[in-house]
Amino acid sequence: MIPPTLTTARLTLSPPQASDFEDSAAMWSDPMVTRHIGGRTSTPEESWQRLLRARGLWAVLGYGYWGARETATGRYVGEIGFADFHRGIQPSIDGVPEMGWALCSWAHGQGFASEAIAGALSWARDQWGDAPVVCIIDPDNTASLKLASKMGFLEVARTTYREAPTVLMQRG
C-alpha cells in the first residue's frame, strides 16, 4: 500500500520519511509532549523505532501514521494516525483502529490537532465507513480528552494500560 498524503487548510499530512527523524526525535524529547504519553521523553533510538513502526503500519495494516507539517512553512507540527498495537488492555481494542496524536509543544493551542484529526477521520470514513475507531488517553490529559469529545469520541471505559489509569474512547 502506498500511504496517502492528506491536506487540510494549514497542514500537509505525509507518510513518515527518514527525513522526519530529527524533527520527530526533537518532539519526543520534549517533556511537554510526553508528560501524558508514557510520562518520559524518548531517546533518539526510541524515536527512530517509532518512525519505522509508523511507516511499517501502512505496509502491514493498510493504515498508519502521518507526519504533519505546516504547509506554508514546512515546520514540523507532529504525528497523527491509526494503529492496532494489540495492547494488553481491557476491554480489548485488538482489531479496531486506534487513533493517536502528538504535537510539538510550540503547536499546542493553535487548532492544529483538531484540523489534523478531522482530516485523518475524513480519510478513515472513506476507508471504513462508520466502523468504530478508538483512542486511549491519560485521564489527566484534559486537553486531549476535550479534543477527543469535540471530534465525536465518547468515553467507553475507565481502565488501565501498563499499570496507569487510562480513558478508552470510541467513535462510530
FILOLO-712607 format. One line per 4 residues: number of its first residue (from 1); their letters; for each residue z, x, y of N, C-alpha, C. Coordinates in nm, 3 decimals, always signed. Layout:
N
NUM	a	Z X Y Z X Y Z X Y  ...
This chain:
172
1	mipp	+0.000 +0.084 -0.119 +0.000 +0.000 +0.000 +0.000 +0.088 +0.124  -0.087 +0.054 +0.216 -0.088 +0.122 +0.345 +0.002 +0.044 +0.438  +0.113 +0.105 +0.482 +0.205 +0.032 +0.569 +0.138 -0.004 +0.702  +0.162 -0.126 +0.749 +0.100 -0.168 +0.875 +0.171 -0.110 +0.996
5	tltt	+0.102 -0.107 +1.106 +0.160 -0.077 +1.236 +0.169 -0.209 +1.311  +0.284 -0.238 +1.368 +0.306 -0.361 +1.443 +0.323 -0.328 +1.590  +0.280 -0.419 +1.676 +0.301 -0.400 +1.819 +0.370 -0.525 +1.875  +0.460 -0.500 +1.967 +0.526 -0.607 +2.041 +0.498 -0.581 +2.189
9	arlt	+0.561 -0.655 +2.275 +0.536 -0.639 +2.419 +0.560 -0.497 +2.466  +0.668 -0.432 +2.416 +0.703 -0.298 +2.464 +0.707 -0.192 +2.356  +0.693 -0.231 +2.230 +0.715 -0.138 +2.120 +0.597 -0.127 +2.026  +0.586 -0.010 +1.965 +0.495 +0.012 +1.853 +0.582 +0.048 +1.734
13	lspp	+0.569 -0.030 +1.627 +0.643 -0.007 +1.503 +0.545 +0.054 +1.404  +0.568 +0.180 +1.370 +0.477 +0.254 +1.283 +0.549 +0.300 +1.158  +0.475 +0.315 +1.047 +0.538 +0.368 +0.927 +0.596 +0.507 +0.955  +0.708 +0.540 +0.892 +0.771 +0.671 +0.917 +0.675 +0.786 +0.887
17	qasd	+0.679 +0.886 +0.974 +0.597 +1.006 +0.960 +0.687 +1.128 +0.968  +0.642 +1.238 +0.912 +0.719 +1.363 +0.921 +0.746 +1.398 +1.068  +0.653 +1.364 +1.155 +0.671 +1.394 +1.297 +0.784 +1.315 +1.363  +0.837 +1.213 +1.294 +0.951 +1.137 +1.345 +1.084 +1.205 +1.317
21	feds	+1.082 +1.309 +1.235 +1.208 +1.365 +1.184 +1.305 +1.407 +1.294  +1.262 +1.485 +1.390 +1.355 +1.533 +1.492 +1.419 +1.418 +1.569  +1.338 +1.318 +1.605 +1.391 +1.203 +1.679 +1.487 +1.122 +1.591  +1.450 +1.102 +1.466 +1.534 +1.027 +1.374 +1.665 +1.101 +1.348
25	aamw	+1.657 +1.231 +1.324 +1.778 +1.311 +1.299 +1.870 +1.308 +1.422  +1.813 +1.314 +1.541 +1.895 +1.307 +1.663 +1.966 +1.172 +1.671  +1.894 +1.064 +1.639 +1.956 +0.932 +1.643 +2.072 +0.924 +1.544  +2.049 +0.968 +1.420 +2.152 +0.957 +1.315 +2.266 +1.056 +1.333
29	sdpm	+2.253 +1.151 +1.425 +2.364 +1.243 +1.453 +2.450 +1.194 +1.570  +2.417 +1.079 +1.625 +2.487 +1.022 +1.739 +2.599 +0.929 +1.689  +2.725 +0.961 +1.717 +2.836 +0.876 +1.672 +2.829 +0.732 +1.724  +2.765 +0.710 +1.838 +2.749 +0.574 +1.890 +2.658 +0.491 +1.801
33	vtrh	+2.563 +0.556 +1.735 +2.470 +0.486 +1.646 +2.537 +0.457 +1.512  +2.612 +0.551 +1.461 +2.664 +0.540 +1.324 +2.804 +0.480 +1.314  +2.867 +0.450 +1.424 +3.006 +0.404 +1.416 +3.022 +0.279 +1.331  +2.919 +0.193 +1.325 +2.924 +0.072 +1.242 +2.830 +0.080 +1.123
37	iggr	+2.768 +0.195 +1.103 +2.676 +0.214 +0.989 +2.729 +0.333 +0.910  +2.827 +0.307 +0.827 +2.884 +0.413 +0.746 +2.995 +0.490 +0.813  +3.005 +0.484 +0.945 +3.116 +0.543 +1.017 +3.111 +0.693 +1.036  +3.002 +0.758 +0.996 +2.992 +0.902 +1.018 +2.846 +0.938 +1.046
41	tstp	+2.829 +1.044 +1.121 +2.694 +1.090 +1.153 +2.629 +1.151 +1.029  +2.497 +1.162 +1.034 +2.421 +1.219 +0.923 +2.384 +1.364 +0.951  +2.378 +1.441 +0.846 +2.330 +1.578 +0.856 +2.178 +1.574 +0.867  +2.115 +1.683 +0.909 +1.968 +1.685 +0.908 +1.912 +1.658 +0.767
45	eesw	+1.977 +1.711 +0.664 +1.930 +1.686 +0.528 +1.934 +1.537 +0.495  +2.042 +1.470 +0.530 +2.053 +1.326 +0.504 +1.950 +1.247 +0.585  +1.925 +1.290 +0.706 +1.824 +1.223 +0.789 +1.685 +1.241 +0.730  +1.656 +1.360 +0.678 +1.526 +1.384 +0.614 +1.512 +1.295 +0.491
49	qrll	+1.618 +1.286 +0.411 +1.614 +1.199 +0.292 +1.595 +1.054 +0.331  +1.659 +1.011 +0.440 +1.643 +0.873 +0.488 +1.497 +0.847 +0.529  +1.437 +0.943 +0.597 +1.297 +0.927 +0.638 +1.206 +0.917 +0.516  +1.228 +1.003 +0.417 +1.146 +0.998 +0.294 +1.165 +0.866 +0.221
53	rarg	+1.289 +0.820 +0.213 +1.318 +0.692 +0.147 +1.249 +0.578 +0.222  +1.257 +0.580 +0.356 +1.197 +0.474 +0.435 +1.047 +0.466 +0.411  +0.982 +0.578 +0.403 +0.838 +0.579 +0.378 +0.808 +0.539 +0.233  +0.889 +0.587 +0.138 +0.868 +0.557 -0.003 +0.886 +0.411 -0.038
57	lwav	+0.968 +0.339 +0.037 +0.986 +0.197 +0.011 +0.852 +0.124 +0.010  +0.764 +0.161 +0.102 +0.635 +0.096 +0.111 +0.555 +0.111 -0.018  +0.555 +0.230 -0.075 +0.478 +0.254 -0.198 +0.537 +0.179 -0.317  +0.668 +0.169 -0.323 +0.734 +0.109 -0.438 +0.744 -0.043 -0.425
61	lgyg	+0.780 -0.093 -0.306 +0.809 -0.235 -0.289 +0.700 -0.313 -0.213  +0.615 -0.242 -0.141 +0.517 -0.312 -0.057 +0.575 -0.353 +0.077  +0.696 -0.309 +0.105 +0.759 -0.328 +0.235 +0.856 -0.212 +0.257  +0.899 -0.195 +0.380 +0.987 -0.083 +0.410 +1.028 -0.083 +0.555
65	ywga	+1.050 +0.037 +0.605 +1.096 +0.057 +0.743 +0.984 +0.109 +0.832  +1.002 +0.082 +0.960 +0.914 +0.136 +1.063 +0.998 +0.221 +1.159  +0.934 +0.318 +1.219 +0.991 +0.388 +1.333 +0.942 +0.316 +1.457  +1.033 +0.284 +1.547 +0.997 +0.210 +1.669 +0.993 +0.307 +1.787
69	reta	+0.884 +0.300 +1.861 +0.868 +0.380 +1.983 +0.829 +0.289 +2.097  +0.874 +0.326 +2.213 +0.833 +0.257 +2.334 +0.684 +0.286 +2.353  +0.603 +0.183 +2.359 +0.458 +0.202 +2.365 +0.417 +0.280 +2.489  +0.474 +0.248 +2.603 +0.434 +0.311 +2.729 +0.465 +0.460 +2.736
73	tgry	+0.577 +0.500 +2.674 +0.621 +0.639 +2.689 +0.618 +0.720 +2.559  +0.615 +0.651 +2.445 +0.624 +0.720 +2.316 +0.766 +0.757 +2.278  +0.863 +0.722 +2.360 +1.003 +0.757 +2.334 +1.054 +0.682 +2.210  +1.124 +0.756 +2.125 +1.177 +0.700 +2.001 +1.289 +0.602 +2.033
77	vgei	+1.276 +0.480 +1.980 +1.373 +0.374 +2.005 +1.466 +0.357 +1.885  +1.411 +0.368 +1.764 +1.495 +0.351 +1.646 +1.415 +0.317 +1.523  +1.484 +0.256 +1.427 +1.426 +0.224 +1.296 +1.462 +0.082 +1.259  +1.365 +0.013 +1.201 +1.384 -0.126 +1.162 +1.297 -0.155 +1.042
81	gfad	+1.344 -0.242 +0.956 +1.260 -0.279 +0.843 +1.337 -0.351 +0.734  +1.279 -0.342 +0.614 +1.328 -0.415 +0.498 +1.340 -0.321 +0.380  +1.436 -0.349 +0.293 +1.455 -0.267 +0.173 +1.517 -0.353 +0.064  +1.523 -0.296 -0.054 +1.601 -0.351 -0.165 +1.670 -0.231 -0.227
85	fhrg	+1.793 -0.207 -0.184 +1.866 -0.087 -0.224 +1.951 -0.106 -0.349  +1.945 -0.223 -0.411 +2.027 -0.251 -0.530 +2.172 -0.214 -0.504  +2.223 -0.265 -0.395 +2.360 -0.236 -0.355 +2.457 -0.302 -0.453  +2.568 -0.237 -0.476 +2.673 -0.296 -0.557 +2.758 -0.389 -0.472
89	iqps	+2.705 -0.505 -0.441 +2.771 -0.600 -0.351 +2.770 -0.737 -0.417  +2.877 -0.812 -0.391 +2.886 -0.949 -0.442 +2.902 -1.043 -0.323  +2.826 -1.150 -0.314 +2.724 -1.186 -0.411 +2.607 -1.087 -0.408  +2.539 -1.076 -0.521 +2.429 -0.981 -0.533 +2.314 -1.017 -0.440
93	idgv	+2.255 -0.914 -0.381 +2.135 -0.933 -0.299 +2.015 -0.859 -0.360  +2.031 -0.813 -0.483 +1.922 -0.744 -0.551 +1.799 -0.835 -0.557  +1.684 -0.780 -0.527 +1.559 -0.854 -0.532 +1.528 -0.933 -0.407  +1.619 -0.932 -0.309 +1.597 -1.004 -0.184 +1.576 -0.900 -0.074
97	pemg	+1.468 -0.911 +0.004 +1.451 -0.815 +0.113 +1.571 -0.814 +0.207  +1.623 -0.695 +0.229 +1.738 -0.676 +0.317 +1.688 -0.612 +0.447  +1.709 -0.679 +0.556 +1.667 -0.627 +0.685 +1.775 -0.537 +0.742  +1.731 -0.430 +0.806 +1.823 -0.340 +0.872 +1.762 -0.287 +1.000
101	walc	+1.847 -0.244 +1.091 +1.801 -0.187 +1.217 +1.904 -0.090 +1.270  +1.856 +0.013 +1.335 +1.941 +0.110 +1.405 +1.861 +0.158 +1.525  +1.924 +0.158 +1.641 +1.857 +0.201 +1.763 +1.930 +0.318 +1.826  +1.855 +0.405 +1.890 +1.913 +0.516 +1.966 +2.008 +0.457 +2.070
105	swah	+2.116 +0.527 +2.098 +2.215 +0.472 +2.190 +2.157 +0.446 +2.329  +2.059 +0.525 +2.372 +2.000 +0.501 +2.504 +1.930 +0.365 +2.509  +1.889 +0.312 +2.392 +1.811 +0.188 +2.386 +1.899 +0.064 +2.370  +2.029 +0.082 +2.351 +2.118 -0.034 +2.333 +2.121 -0.119 +2.460
109	gqgf	+2.126 -0.250 +2.439 +2.143 -0.343 +2.550 +2.018 -0.370 +2.632  +1.902 -0.328 +2.585 +1.778 -0.348 +2.662 +1.683 -0.449 +2.600  +1.727 -0.515 +2.493 +1.642 -0.615 +2.428 +1.544 -0.557 +2.329  +1.547 -0.426 +2.306 +1.454 -0.366 +2.211 +1.479 -0.415 +2.069
113	asea	+1.606 -0.430 +2.031 +1.637 -0.474 +1.894 +1.583 -0.615 +1.870  +1.606 -0.706 +1.964 +1.554 -0.842 +1.949 +1.402 -0.841 +1.934  +1.337 -0.761 +2.015 +1.192 -0.754 +2.013 +1.141 -0.698 +1.881  +1.204 -0.591 +1.834 +1.162 -0.529 +1.708 +1.189 -0.620 +1.590
117	iaga	+1.307 -0.684 +1.588 +1.340 -0.775 +1.479 +1.243 -0.892 +1.476  +1.213 -0.949 +1.592 +1.119 -1.061 +1.597 +0.982 -1.019 +1.543  +0.936 -0.899 +1.579 +0.808 -0.851 +1.529 +0.809 -0.831 +1.378  +0.917 -0.772 +1.327 +0.928 -0.748 +1.183 +0.941 -0.880 +1.107
121	lswa	+1.017 -0.974 +1.162 +1.031 -1.104 +1.094 +0.901 -1.183 +1.096  +0.822 -1.168 +1.200 +0.690 -1.232 +1.203 +0.602 -1.176 +1.091  +0.603 -1.044 +1.075 +0.531 -0.981 +0.964 +0.583 -1.034 +0.830  +0.715 -1.043 +0.816 +0.776 -1.090 +0.691 +0.734 -1.233 +0.660
125	rdqw	+0.731 -1.319 +0.761 +0.687 -1.457 +0.740 +0.545 -1.462 +0.687  +0.458 -1.376 +0.740 +0.320 -1.370 +0.692 +0.313 -1.324 +0.547  +0.408 -1.240 +0.506 +0.409 -1.186 +0.370 +0.476 -1.281 +0.270  +0.590 -1.337 +0.308 +0.676 -1.408 +0.213 +0.702 -1.554 +0.249
129	gdap	+0.640 -1.602 +0.354 +0.668 -1.739 +0.396 +0.812 -1.754 +0.439  +0.877 -1.858 +0.388 +1.016 -1.885 +0.424 +1.116 -1.831 +0.322  +1.074 -1.734 +0.240 +1.165 -1.675 +0.142 +1.284 -1.612 +0.214  +1.398 -1.608 +0.147 +1.518 -1.552 +0.211 +1.504 -1.404 +0.246
133	vvci	+1.567 -1.368 +0.355 +1.586 -1.229 +0.398 +1.735 -1.219 +0.430  +1.798 -1.109 +0.389 +1.941 -1.090 +0.414 +1.964 -0.969 +0.503  +2.085 -0.957 +0.555 +2.129 -0.835 +0.622 +2.279 -0.825 +0.599  +2.329 -0.702 +0.601 +2.473 -0.681 +0.592 +2.518 -0.607 +0.717
137	idpd	+2.632 -0.650 +0.770 +2.678 -0.597 +0.898 +2.829 -0.576 +0.893  +2.873 -0.466 +0.950 +3.015 -0.438 +0.967 +3.075 -0.550 +1.053  +3.186 -0.611 +1.009 +3.242 -0.722 +1.087 +3.289 -0.682 +1.227  +3.308 -0.552 +1.253 +3.344 -0.507 +1.387 +3.223 -0.486 +1.478
141	ntas	+3.104 -0.497 +1.422 +2.981 -0.476 +1.500 +2.940 -0.608 +1.564  +3.012 -0.647 +1.666 +2.989 -0.778 +1.728 +2.848 -0.789 +1.788  +2.794 -0.680 +1.839 +2.659 -0.686 +1.897 +2.555 -0.720 +1.790  +2.564 -0.656 +1.673 +2.467 -0.685 +1.567 +2.488 -0.823 +1.505
145	lkla	+2.614 -0.865 +1.494 +2.641 -1.000 +1.442 +2.582 -1.105 +1.536  +2.599 -1.086 +1.665 +2.543 -1.179 +1.764 +2.390 -1.178 +1.758  +2.334 -1.058 +1.747 +2.188 -1.045 +1.741 +2.134 -1.112 +1.615  +2.197 -1.088 +1.501 +2.150 -1.149 +1.376 +2.154 -1.301 +1.387
149	skmg	+2.260 -1.355 +1.443 +2.269 -1.501 +1.462 +2.157 -1.550 +1.553  +2.133 -1.479 +1.660 +2.026 -1.515 +1.754 +1.890 -1.517 +1.683  +1.873 -1.428 +1.583 +1.745 -1.419 +1.512 +1.738 -1.513 +1.392  +1.837 -1.600 +1.378 +1.832 -1.702 +1.274 +1.907 -1.671 +1.146
153	flev	+1.980 -1.561 +1.142 +2.062 -1.530 +1.024 +2.193 -1.608 +1.033  +2.236 -1.658 +0.918 +2.361 -1.730 +0.908 +2.454 -1.657 +0.813  +2.583 -1.659 +0.843 +2.679 -1.593 +0.756 +2.684 -1.665 +0.621  +2.675 -1.585 +0.514 +2.681 -1.637 +0.377 +2.816 -1.604 +0.315
157	artt	+2.866 -1.484 +0.341 +2.991 -1.441 +0.277 +3.054 -1.327 +0.355  +3.186 -1.319 +0.342 +3.262 -1.200 +0.383 +3.290 -1.129 +0.251  +3.247 -1.005 +0.240 +3.256 -0.931 +0.115 +3.294 -0.787 +0.145  +3.278 -0.700 +0.048 +3.299 -0.557 +0.070 +3.178 -0.482 +0.018
161	yrea	+3.151 -0.370 +0.082 +3.049 -0.278 +0.036 +3.106 -0.138 +0.054  +3.104 -0.060 -0.052 +3.166 +0.072 -0.052 +3.309 +0.067 +0.004  +3.382 -0.031 -0.043 +3.522 -0.049 -0.010 +3.548 -0.083 +0.137  +3.446 -0.123 +0.209 +3.461 -0.159 +0.350 +3.424 -0.306 +0.370
165	ptvl	+3.495 -0.376 +0.457 +3.460 -0.515 +0.486 +3.315 -0.525 +0.535  +3.246 -0.629 +0.489 +3.105 -0.646 +0.522 +3.074 -0.795 +0.535  +2.992 -0.828 +0.632 +2.943 -0.965 +0.650 +2.802 -0.971 +0.593  +2.781 -1.062 +0.500 +2.648 -1.086 +0.442 +2.589 -1.205 +0.513
169	mqrg	+2.468 -1.187 +0.568 +2.399 -1.293 +0.640 +2.262 -1.315 +0.578  +2.209 -1.437 +0.595 +2.079 -1.469 +0.536 +2.002 -1.563 +0.629  +1.872 -1.549 +0.624 +1.786 -1.646 +0.692 +1.680 -1.688 +0.592  +1.629 -1.809 +0.609 +1.528 -1.860 +0.515 +1.590 -1.928 +0.396
